[in-house]
Structures are given as structure tokens and as C-alpha cells.
Amino acid sequence: MESPNRTLEGSQMDYLSLAAKDAPMYVQIRENLRYQLLSGLYKPGDRIPTEAEMAFKWKVNRLTARRAITSLVDEGYLSRQVGRGTYVIDRKLCLNEETHLTSFWETIVALGMKPSSRVVNCEMNPAPEDFAKRLEIRVGDPIYKVQRIRLANDEPIAYQVNIFPAFIVPDLTTQDLVTLSLYALYRKNGYFPTFGDQKIRAIAADNDISSYLKVPKKSPVLYVERITRGIDRKPIEATQSYYPGDQYNIVMKLHV
């Protein structure tokens, strides 16, 4: 089924501010299209506009439009079908060794659920040596530490700690951390999450984690550490995430 031509309304554009002036045009196109996919403007099975249509709309050449679309094909959002067009894929929730870089908010929206958060704590402190090294900043530079319980349809499915340089989102204290995605705030300020490295291991839930996730104390949880990098491969944030062990799958592709 082909979708009608759809555009973002002003409030949605303000929400993400995706067209950052210093971002390459293919990134601006990609991030606007990504938001349309994640917000449900395009549903699984819908056909998106052609390269020619996007090139005309954005006043760019077709190679630029193609690069934006190809990025989302490579990330698993879209599928090209020869002779038919490019279609939206029905994405599944998993922790995949070749997973694509998305935020919690984006993942939950893609699954058709309502994301939200409960803020446990949000504070700004001088960067200690370990996080200064991870974020490639100086020791003592101001960093934000945001601790949240992440919800899907009002049920806790993750506890996350996001740590990032204060200059990434200087007005963080005025933002609604209950309903907004940090990735959206990063993009609003011209920092586009593009690459990431993460480690996954199983740990036992301590008192805090069991309380946040509503799981028994010492029950198994998945602990994920991630460094998210921008287009220039400089770190944007360090994330520590805790997931109930019975609600996630780890999918790996093995080759001989």
C-alpha cells in the first residue's frame, strides 16, 4: 500500500529540530524521514516517496536523497523492492550484535507502544577521570547524569543512566525528561547519534534495580554499556542500561 504524501507539522519539527544547519543534507533528510517512521506517519508495509520525489522536495540531487534512504535501509527501517519501491519494515525488539543505533524511545515507538520515563535523578557534576576518558573531555568539565526508569505502556522495562557533556544539551533542566527522547534533544542541538560501541553482560539485580524494574532481588538482568558517537565519531554520551532478563532476547549472526 502506498502512503499519501506526508510532512511534519510545525510542532513535530520543533520537537526534533532535525534540520540542523551544520548537518549534511543527507543527514537532515534521513533524520526527518526517521522521525516520520518512528512517529507512525508511515506504517509497516507503507511505501515511502521515491528518490526523485525526495530530491525535488528537498532541492537536492538524487544521489543525496539516495544516500539518506540507503542509510535507513542499512539500519533496518526500510526495504528496497526492485521495480516496486522502498517500503517500511516491521521491526522487532531484540539486542542484536549487529543492532542499529536507536534510542529507547525510538525502539518502543517502532514496536507500537507508548514510551515514557520516571526521572530518578538529574544532576550536573564535574567529570571524573573515568567518564572524562570515555567522553573524550577534560577532567572536571561539566557533565549531566540522568537516571530514569523507562516505561513501555506504563510498565517498567529498563533502568538507564545517561551521562553526557553539558554543552550537548545546555538547557537540559528546562526539558521534559518524562516524555522526550535524549536523542531528539541531541539532534535538536546538532549532535546526531551515528555510531556506537556496547558491551552486554548478565548481572544480579541489587536492591535499587529490583525496585526500579519490579523484579526479585538477585534475579538476572542484562547490563549494557554503550558509548554513542556522532557523525565525526566523537562521543556524545555514555549509557548504562539495565533490562529484565526475561523480557529481552540477544540475537547473534554466526558465520563459519
C-alpha positions as CSV (number, residue, x, y, z in Angstrom):
1,M,0.0,0.0,0.0
2,E,1.4,3.4,-0.9
3,S,1.1,6.1,1.7
4,P,-0.1,9.6,0.8
5,N,2.4,12.4,0.8
6,R,3.1,13.3,4.4
7,T,5.0,16.1,6.0
8,L,5.9,17.0,9.6
9,E,3.8,19.7,11.3
10,G,5.5,22.6,12.9
11,S,5.3,21.2,16.5
12,Q,6.9,18.0,15.4
13,M,9.7,19.8,13.6
14,D,10.2,21.9,16.7
15,Y,10.3,18.7,18.8
16,L,13.2,17.3,16.9
17,S,14.7,20.3,15.1
18,L,16.2,17.9,12.7
19,A,17.3,20.3,10.1
20,A,20.4,21.5,11.9
21,K,22.2,24.0,9.7
22,D,25.6,22.3,10.2
23,A,24.4,18.8,9.3
24,P,24.9,17.4,5.8
25,M,21.8,17.4,3.7
26,Y,21.5,13.6,3.6
27,V,21.5,13.6,7.4
28,Q,18.8,16.2,7.5
29,I,16.7,14.2,5.1
30,R,17.4,10.9,6.9
31,E,16.5,12.2,10.4
32,N,13.3,13.8,9.2
33,L,12.3,10.5,7.5
34,R,13.4,8.5,10.6
35,Y,11.1,10.6,12.7
36,Q,8.2,10.0,10.3
37,L,8.8,6.3,10.6
38,L,9.1,6.2,14.4
39,S,6.2,8.5,15.0
40,G,3.9,6.3,12.9
41,L,3.3,8.7,10.0
42,Y,4.5,5.7,7.9
43,K,3.4,2.2,9.0
44,P,5.0,-1.2,8.3
45,G,4.2,-2.1,4.7
46,D,3.8,1.6,3.5
47,R,5.8,2.8,0.5
48,I,7.8,5.9,1.1
49,P,8.4,8.6,-1.6
50,T,10.8,7.9,-4.4
51,E,14.3,9.3,-4.6
52,A,13.2,11.7,-7.3
53,E,10.3,12.9,-5.1
54,M,12.6,13.4,-2.1
55,A,15.2,15.2,-4.2
56,F,12.6,17.5,-5.6
57,K,11.1,18.2,-2.1
58,W,14.5,18.9,-0.5
59,K,16.0,20.6,-3.6
60,V,19.0,18.2,-3.7
61,N,20.3,15.8,-6.3
62,R,19.1,12.2,-6.4
63,L,22.4,10.9,-5.0
64,T,21.9,12.8,-1.8
65,A,18.3,11.5,-1.5
66,R,19.5,8.0,-2.2
67,R,22.2,8.2,0.5
68,A,19.6,9.2,3.1
69,I,17.3,6.3,2.1
70,T,20.2,3.9,1.9
71,S,21.2,4.8,5.5
72,L,17.7,3.8,6.7
73,V,17.8,0.6,4.6
74,D,21.1,-0.3,6.2
75,E,19.7,0.4,9.7
76,G,16.7,-2.0,9.1
77,Y,13.9,0.6,8.8
78,L,13.3,0.2,5.1
79,S,13.5,-2.4,2.4
80,R,14.0,-1.8,-1.3
81,Q,12.0,-3.9,-3.7
82,V,13.2,-3.9,-7.3
83,G,10.6,-2.4,-9.6
84,R,8.2,-1.6,-6.8
85,G,9.8,1.0,-4.5
86,T,11.1,1.3,-0.9
87,Y,8.9,0.0,1.9
88,V,8.7,0.3,5.7
89,I,9.8,-2.8,7.6
90,D,8.1,-4.2,10.7
91,R,10.9,-4.0,13.3
92,K,11.2,-6.4,16.3
93,L,12.7,-5.8,19.7
94,C,15.9,-7.5,20.4
95,L,19.5,-6.9,21.5
96,N,21.4,-7.8,18.3
97,E,25.1,-7.9,17.8
98,E,24.5,-6.1,14.6
99,T,21.8,-3.9,16.0
100,H,21.2,-0.4,14.7
101,L,21.8,2.7,16.8
102,T,18.4,3.8,18.2
103,S,17.3,5.3,21.5
104,F,14.9,3.6,23.9
105,W,12.2,6.0,22.8
106,E,12.7,5.1,19.1
107,T,12.7,1.4,19.8
108,I,9.5,1.4,21.8
109,V,7.7,3.7,19.3
110,A,8.8,1.3,16.5
111,L,7.1,-1.5,18.4
112,G,3.8,0.4,18.5
113,M,4.0,1.0,22.3
114,K,3.9,4.3,24.3
115,P,7.3,5.3,25.7
116,S,7.7,7.3,28.9
117,S,10.0,7.7,31.8
118,R,10.2,8.3,35.5
119,V,13.1,10.5,36.4
120,V,15.0,9.2,39.4
121,N,17.7,11.9,39.3
122,C,19.2,14.6,37.1
123,E,22.3,16.4,38.1
124,M,25.3,18.2,36.7
125,N,28.8,17.5,38.2
126,P,32.4,17.8,37.2
127,A,33.5,14.9,35.1
128,P,35.6,12.3,37.0
129,E,38.6,10.8,35.3
130,D,36.9,7.6,34.0
131,F,34.0,9.4,32.3
132,A,36.3,12.2,31.0
133,K,38.2,9.5,29.3
134,R,35.1,7.8,27.9
135,L,33.6,11.1,26.6
136,E,37.0,12.4,25.5
137,I,36.7,15.6,27.5
138,R,38.8,17.1,30.3
139,V,38.6,16.0,33.9
140,G,36.4,18.5,35.7
141,D,34.4,19.5,32.6
142,P,30.7,19.7,33.5
143,I,28.6,16.6,32.6
144,Y,25.0,15.7,33.1
145,K,23.9,12.4,34.7
146,V,20.3,11.5,34.0
147,Q,18.8,8.4,35.8
148,R,15.5,7.2,34.6
149,I,13.1,4.2,34.7
150,R,12.0,3.6,31.2
151,L,8.4,2.5,30.6
152,A,6.5,0.9,27.7
153,N,2.7,1.3,28.0
154,D,3.4,2.5,31.6
155,E,5.3,-0.7,32.6
156,P,9.0,-0.6,33.6
157,I,11.2,-2.4,31.1
158,A,14.5,-0.7,31.6
159,Y,16.6,1.5,34.0
160,Q,19.0,3.8,32.3
161,V,21.8,6.2,33.3
162,N,22.8,8.6,30.6
163,I,26.0,10.7,31.1
164,F,27.0,13.4,28.6
165,P,28.9,16.7,28.4
166,A,26.7,19.6,29.5
167,F,27.4,21.5,26.3
168,I,25.5,18.8,24.3
169,V,22.2,20.0,25.9
170,P,22.9,23.2,27.8
171,D,19.2,23.8,28.6
172,L,18.6,20.3,29.9
173,T,16.9,21.5,33.1
174,T,14.1,23.1,31.1
175,Q,13.3,20.0,29.2
176,D,10.6,17.4,29.9
177,L,12.6,14.2,30.5
178,V,9.5,12.2,31.2
179,T,8.2,12.3,27.5
180,L,11.2,13.5,25.5
181,S,14.0,11.3,23.9
182,L,17.5,12.4,24.7
183,Y,18.5,11.5,21.2
184,A,15.9,14.0,20.0
185,L,17.5,16.7,22.2
186,Y,20.9,15.8,20.9
187,R,19.7,16.1,17.3
188,K,18.0,19.4,18.1
189,N,21.4,20.8,19.1
190,G,23.2,19.4,16.0
191,Y,24.6,16.2,17.5
192,F,23.5,13.2,15.5
193,P,24.0,9.8,17.1
194,T,25.5,7.7,14.3
195,F,27.9,5.1,15.7
196,G,28.0,3.1,19.0
197,D,30.0,0.5,20.8
198,Q,28.4,-1.5,23.6
199,K,29.1,-4.3,25.9
200,I,26.5,-6.7,27.3
201,R,26.7,-9.0,30.4
202,A,24.4,-10.6,32.9
203,I,24.4,-9.4,36.5
204,A,22.2,-9.9,39.6
205,A,19.7,-7.2,40.4
206,D,20.6,-5.3,43.6
207,N,18.1,-3.6,45.8
208,D,17.7,-0.5,43.6
209,I,17.5,-2.3,40.3
210,S,14.9,-4.8,41.7
211,S,12.9,-1.9,42.9
212,Y,13.1,0.1,39.7
213,L,12.3,-2.9,37.4
214,K,9.9,-4.7,39.7
215,V,11.9,-7.9,39.6
216,P,13.1,-10.1,42.5
217,K,16.3,-9.2,44.2
218,K,19.3,-11.1,42.7
219,S,17.3,-12.1,39.7
220,P,19.2,-11.9,36.4
221,V,19.2,-8.7,34.4
222,L,21.0,-7.7,31.3
223,Y,23.5,-4.9,31.8
224,V,24.5,-2.9,28.7
225,E,27.2,-0.2,28.5
226,R,27.3,2.0,25.4
227,I,29.3,4.8,24.0
228,T,27.3,6.7,21.4
229,R,29.3,8.7,18.8
230,G,28.3,11.4,16.3
231,I,29.0,11.8,12.6
232,D,32.6,12.9,13.4
233,R,32.9,9.8,15.7
234,K,33.3,12.0,18.8
235,P,31.5,10.7,21.9
236,I,28.1,12.2,22.6
237,E,27.1,10.1,25.6
238,A,27.9,7.1,27.8
239,T,24.9,5.0,28.8
240,Q,24.4,2.3,31.4
241,S,21.2,0.3,30.9
242,Y,19.6,-2.5,32.9
243,Y,16.9,-4.8,31.4
244,P,14.8,-7.6,33.0
245,G,16.4,-10.8,31.8
246,D,13.0,-12.4,30.9
247,Q,11.9,-9.6,28.5
248,Y,14.7,-9.4,26.0
249,N,16.4,-11.7,23.5
250,I,20.0,-11.4,22.3
251,V,20.2,-12.3,18.6
252,M,23.6,-13.0,17.1
253,K,24.6,-13.9,13.5
254,L,27.2,-16.6,13.3
255,H,29.4,-17.5,10.3
256,V,31.7,-20.4,9.6
